[in-house]
Amino acid sequence: MSTAFEYALLHRGYDVSITSKLGEGGFGIVYAGVRLSDNTPIAVKYVHCTDIWRWHSTKNAGLKIPMEIHMLMRVKDINGTIKLYDWFKLDKGYVLVMERSIKTISLYNYLKTHQLSQNQVLHIFKRLVQIIYDCWMRCGIVHCDLKEENILINKETMSIKVLDFDFAIDCSKRRRRTYAGTPLYAPPEWHRDQVYYPETTVVWTLGVILLKLLLSESPFKSVKDIKYFDSIDALPLFGSRVREFPRDVVDLLGCMLGKEISDRPGVDAVYHSTMLLR
């Protein structure tokens, strides 16, 4: 497949060399490559049409493109999102050419070998909230599958980027019944009633990520823990360590991880509260 990529990319004006496979799964196949003209690292993703579950209808005579491509084009001006350089159809699938940094790895893999300080946690979380807020306010998009695997961290600067917009949806106040994100990051109402609201769900997910970074392990071990969740104070792991965390951080977590939808603040309120954290 890498040879097919190189041939197709060459005909698109890309003089590239595919160097290795970065990953493979339901999302497709992702290769690491280098643009030979200037040695710029790139990521080349191929996804078969049968693996694309959401399509966007363009204004071009009903042409449909994968929703991921559409969403990446919408967030192209947001600082902190992976940039899409190009895309095109190849055989029975699509190729996406994206930016890649040799200094970044997924936050998930980074945490396997690094213990974050509290200051580092808050630095990462502030940037994550800023990115999600910008996608929400400027582009009208909710990511819907936020997790450590979909966050890249620069090992030298600790800057982050969000990737994998396959499941992103438009901002909306209406109730939804189709959730494609990761179950352990979904809110209680989804596990209880199979319904959710985009804004309060992303707030819940951000709360899960913040708590997980602070505790260095997941606060929820199973879907059952979330389904019957009562309050953050009832989580044994949190209760045993709550005194380690600043009061404003604890208060924000308590709001974001509210049991009921009405207990949680909106994205705008979370953004402004997060920027005040010290």
C-alpha positions as CSV (number, residue, x, y, z in Angstrom):
1,M,0.0,0.0,0.0
2,S,2.9,2.4,0.7
3,T,4.0,2.1,-2.9
4,A,0.5,3.0,-4.1
5,F,0.6,6.0,-1.7
6,E,3.9,7.1,-3.1
7,Y,2.8,6.8,-6.7
8,A,-0.5,8.6,-6.0
9,L,1.2,11.3,-4.0
10,L,3.8,11.8,-6.8
11,H,1.0,12.5,-9.3
12,R,-0.4,15.0,-6.9
13,G,2.9,16.9,-6.8
14,Y,4.2,15.3,-3.6
15,D,7.7,13.9,-3.9
16,V,7.5,11.8,-0.7
17,S,9.0,8.8,0.9
18,I,6.8,6.6,3.1
19,T,9.0,5.5,6.0
20,S,6.8,3.4,8.4
21,K,3.4,2.5,9.5
22,L,2.1,4.6,12.5
23,G,-1.1,2.7,13.1
24,E,-4.0,0.7,11.8
25,G,-7.5,0.1,12.9
26,G,-11.1,1.0,12.2
27,F,-9.9,4.5,11.4
28,G,-7.8,3.3,8.5
29,I,-4.1,3.0,8.0
30,V,-1.7,5.8,8.9
31,Y,1.8,6.0,7.5
32,A,4.7,8.2,8.5
33,G,6.3,10.0,5.5
34,V,8.7,12.7,4.5
35,R,8.3,15.3,1.8
36,L,11.6,15.0,0.0
37,S,11.8,18.6,-1.3
38,D,12.2,20.1,2.1
39,N,12.4,17.0,4.5
40,T,9.0,18.0,6.1
41,P,7.5,15.1,8.1
42,I,4.0,14.2,7.0
43,A,1.4,11.7,8.0
44,V,-0.5,9.9,5.2
45,K,-3.8,8.3,6.1
46,Y,-5.8,5.9,3.9
47,V,-9.3,5.0,4.8
48,H,-11.5,2.6,2.8
49,C,-15.0,3.8,1.9
50,T,-16.5,0.8,3.8
51,D,-14.9,2.2,7.0
52,I,-16.3,5.7,6.6
53,W,-19.6,5.9,8.5
54,R,-20.3,9.6,8.1
55,W,-20.3,11.6,4.9
56,H,-20.6,15.3,4.2
57,S,-22.6,16.5,1.2
58,T,-20.8,19.4,-0.5
59,K,-22.3,22.1,-2.6
60,N,-20.6,20.6,-5.7
61,A,-23.4,18.8,-7.4
62,G,-24.1,16.6,-4.5
63,L,-20.5,15.4,-4.1
64,K,-20.0,13.6,-0.8
65,I,-16.7,13.5,1.1
66,P,-15.8,11.8,4.4
67,M,-16.9,13.9,7.4
68,E,-13.4,13.8,8.8
69,I,-12.1,15.8,5.8
70,H,-14.9,18.3,6.1
71,M,-14.3,18.8,9.8
72,L,-10.5,19.2,9.4
73,M,-11.1,21.9,6.8
74,R,-13.4,23.7,9.1
75,V,-10.9,23.8,12.0
76,K,-7.8,24.5,9.8
77,D,-7.4,28.0,11.3
78,I,-7.6,26.8,14.9
79,N,-4.3,26.8,16.7
80,G,-3.9,23.4,18.3
81,T,-5.6,21.2,15.7
82,I,-3.8,18.9,13.3
83,K,-3.5,20.5,9.8
84,L,-4.8,18.8,6.7
85,Y,-2.4,19.6,3.8
86,D,-4.3,17.8,1.1
87,W,-6.8,15.0,0.4
88,F,-7.9,13.0,-2.6
89,K,-9.7,9.8,-3.7
90,L,-7.6,6.7,-4.3
91,D,-9.1,3.5,-5.6
92,K,-11.9,2.6,-3.1
93,G,-10.9,5.0,-0.4
94,Y,-9.5,8.4,0.5
95,V,-6.0,9.6,1.2
96,L,-5.4,12.4,3.8
97,V,-2.1,14.2,3.9
98,M,-1.5,15.8,7.3
99,E,1.1,17.4,9.4
100,R,3.4,15.3,11.6
101,S,6.0,16.3,14.1
102,I,8.8,13.9,15.0
103,K,8.9,15.5,18.5
104,T,5.3,14.6,19.4
105,I,3.7,11.4,20.7
106,S,0.2,10.8,21.9
107,L,-0.5,11.9,25.4
108,Y,-1.6,8.4,26.2
109,N,1.9,7.0,25.3
110,Y,3.6,9.9,27.0
111,L,1.9,9.2,30.3
112,K,3.1,5.6,30.2
113,T,6.7,6.8,31.0
114,H,6.2,10.3,32.5
115,Q,4.7,11.6,35.7
116,L,3.1,15.0,35.2
117,S,3.5,17.6,37.9
118,Q,0.4,19.6,38.9
119,N,1.6,22.6,37.0
120,Q,2.1,20.5,33.9
121,V,-1.4,19.1,34.2
122,L,-2.9,22.5,34.4
123,H,-0.8,23.8,31.5
124,I,-2.0,20.9,29.3
125,F,-5.6,21.2,30.4
126,K,-5.7,25.0,29.8
127,R,-4.4,24.5,26.3
128,L,-6.9,21.7,25.7
129,V,-9.8,23.8,26.9
130,Q,-8.6,26.7,24.7
131,I,-8.6,24.4,21.6
132,I,-12.1,23.0,22.4
133,Y,-13.4,26.5,23.1
134,D,-12.1,27.8,19.8
135,C,-13.5,24.9,17.9
136,W,-16.9,25.5,19.6
137,M,-17.0,29.3,19.3
138,R,-15.3,29.9,16.0
139,C,-16.2,26.8,14.0
140,G,-19.3,25.5,15.7
141,I,-17.8,22.1,16.2
142,V,-17.7,19.6,19.1
143,H,-14.9,17.0,18.9
144,C,-17.0,14.1,20.5
145,D,-14.0,11.7,21.0
146,L,-11.6,13.5,23.3
147,K,-9.2,11.2,25.1
148,E,-5.4,11.0,25.6
149,E,-5.0,8.9,22.5
150,N,-6.3,11.8,20.4
151,I,-4.1,14.5,21.9
152,L,-0.5,14.9,20.7
153,I,2.1,16.3,23.1
154,N,5.5,17.9,22.1
155,K,8.0,16.2,24.4
156,E,10.2,19.3,24.5
157,T,7.7,22.2,24.7
158,M,4.7,20.4,26.3
159,S,2.5,22.0,23.7
160,I,-0.5,19.9,22.5
161,K,-2.5,19.3,19.4
162,V,-5.9,17.6,19.0
163,L,-6.5,15.2,16.2
164,D,-9.0,12.6,14.9
165,F,-12.1,14.6,14.1
166,D,-13.9,11.6,12.6
167,F,-16.7,11.9,15.2
168,A,-16.9,15.7,15.4
169,I,-20.4,17.1,15.1
170,D,-22.0,20.6,14.8
171,C,-22.7,22.4,18.0
172,S,-26.4,22.0,18.9
173,K,-28.7,22.4,21.9
174,R,-30.8,19.4,20.8
175,R,-30.7,16.0,22.4
176,R,-28.8,13.3,20.5
177,R,-29.1,9.5,20.5
178,T,-26.1,8.5,18.4
179,Y,-22.8,8.5,20.4
180,A,-19.7,7.3,18.7
181,G,-17.1,8.4,21.3
182,T,-15.3,6.2,23.8
183,P,-17.6,4.8,26.5
184,L,-15.4,5.6,29.5
185,Y,-15.5,9.3,28.6
186,A,-19.2,9.4,28.0
187,P,-21.5,11.1,30.7
188,P,-23.9,9.2,33.0
189,E,-27.0,10.2,31.0
190,W,-25.7,8.3,28.0
191,H,-25.1,5.1,30.0
192,R,-28.5,5.5,31.8
193,D,-30.8,6.6,29.0
194,Q,-28.8,6.5,25.7
195,V,-29.2,10.3,25.2
196,Y,-26.8,13.2,25.5
197,Y,-26.3,16.9,24.7
198,P,-23.1,17.9,22.9
199,E,-22.2,20.8,25.1
200,T,-22.6,19.2,28.5
201,T,-21.0,16.0,27.2
202,V,-17.8,17.7,26.1
203,V,-17.7,19.4,29.5
204,W,-18.0,16.1,31.2
205,T,-15.3,14.6,29.0
206,L,-12.9,17.5,29.8
207,G,-13.6,16.9,33.5
208,V,-12.7,13.2,33.1
209,I,-9.5,14.0,31.4
210,L,-8.5,16.6,34.0
211,L,-9.2,14.2,36.8
212,K,-7.4,11.4,35.1
213,L,-4.3,13.6,34.6
214,L,-4.3,14.7,38.2
215,L,-4.8,11.1,39.6
216,S,-2.5,9.5,37.0
217,E,-5.1,6.8,36.5
218,S,-8.7,6.6,35.3
219,P,-11.3,7.7,37.9
220,F,-13.8,5.2,36.3
221,K,-12.9,1.5,35.9
222,S,-16.0,0.5,34.1
223,V,-19.1,1.8,32.4
224,K,-21.1,0.7,35.5
225,D,-19.1,3.2,37.6
226,I,-20.3,6.1,35.3
227,K,-23.9,4.8,35.0
228,Y,-24.3,4.9,38.8
229,F,-22.1,7.9,39.4
230,D,-23.4,10.1,42.2
231,S,-20.8,12.8,42.8
232,I,-17.1,13.3,42.5
233,D,-16.8,13.2,46.3
234,A,-18.0,9.6,46.3
235,L,-15.1,8.5,44.1
236,P,-12.7,6.7,46.5
237,L,-9.5,7.6,44.6
238,F,-10.5,11.3,44.5
239,G,-11.6,11.4,48.1
240,S,-8.2,10.1,49.3
241,R,-6.3,12.7,47.4
242,V,-8.5,15.7,47.3
243,R,-6.4,17.7,49.7
244,E,-3.5,17.6,47.2
245,F,-5.4,19.8,44.7
246,P,-6.1,23.5,44.8
247,R,-9.6,24.5,45.9
248,D,-10.4,26.2,42.5
249,V,-9.4,23.0,40.7
250,V,-11.6,20.9,43.0
251,D,-14.5,23.3,42.5
252,L,-14.2,23.2,38.7
253,L,-14.0,19.4,38.7
254,G,-17.1,19.2,40.9
255,C,-19.1,21.3,38.4
256,M,-17.8,19.6,35.2
257,L,-18.5,16.2,36.6
258,G,-22.0,17.0,37.8
259,K,-24.2,14.0,37.8
260,E,-27.1,15.8,36.1
261,I,-26.9,17.7,32.9
262,S,-28.3,20.8,34.7
263,D,-25.4,20.6,37.2
264,R,-22.7,21.3,34.5
265,P,-21.6,24.6,33.2
266,G,-21.4,25.5,29.5
267,V,-18.2,25.5,27.4
268,D,-17.9,29.3,27.7
269,A,-18.1,29.1,31.6
270,V,-15.5,26.3,31.7
271,Y,-13.2,28.2,29.5
272,H,-13.3,31.4,31.6
273,S,-12.9,29.4,34.9
274,T,-10.0,27.4,33.5
275,M,-8.1,30.4,32.4
276,L,-8.2,31.6,36.0
277,L,-6.6,28.5,37.4
278,R,-3.2,28.9,39.0
